[in-house]
Amino acid sequence: MSDRSPSRTDLYYAVETALIAPGIVSHEAAHLLACRLTGVEVLRASVLNPFAADAYLDHERVTSFPADLLIAVAPLLCNTPLAFAAFVLAPAVGTPLLSIPLYWLGVCFALTAFPSVGDTETLFQTAGDLPGPLRPVGYLLATPVRAFTAVPGSAGVAGFVLFLFLFGLTRP
């Protein structure tokens, strides 16, 4: 056990985790589902890591570009429909007592939909392992995904834009 008291950074991450925990869990669950679908073994996971900057899912080395790409973008493919469903259901339930938690879930799912820089770190390597004629296609797909995540804060900003878009799309 550590004698160290929590720093301001630790407290920030604890509050952030508490506020968007459902989105973090669904983000990591999407990676887990993609690993299972592609036959990639999961080694360890920290689905909620309240005093750290990230939750994570460690898996065996991926050698297939399609599997690597699916694992990387799985949160976008899973969290976007979850956010949309929450925003559609929220006004349909009729009472603020039930609709406010659904709006909160929609925000959580949208804010955590995009892959992080760590989610995309092996895309160029696996694209480079594709057979010669397919390699340019792999790089064509990997480049925008990797470039997007390499920009600090891009996932958070894009998640906010996704939230605004889905929220606006679902308004009666």
Secondary structure, 3 states (H helix, E strand, C coil): CCCCCCCHHHHHHHHHHHHHHHHHHHHHHHHHHHHHHHCCCEEEEECCCCCCCCCEEEECCCCCHHHHHHHHHHHHHHHHHHHHHHHHHHHHCCCHHHHHHHHHHHHHHHHCCCCCCHHHCCHHHHHHCCCHHHHHHHHHHHHHHHHHHHCCCHHHHHHHHHHHHHHHHCCC
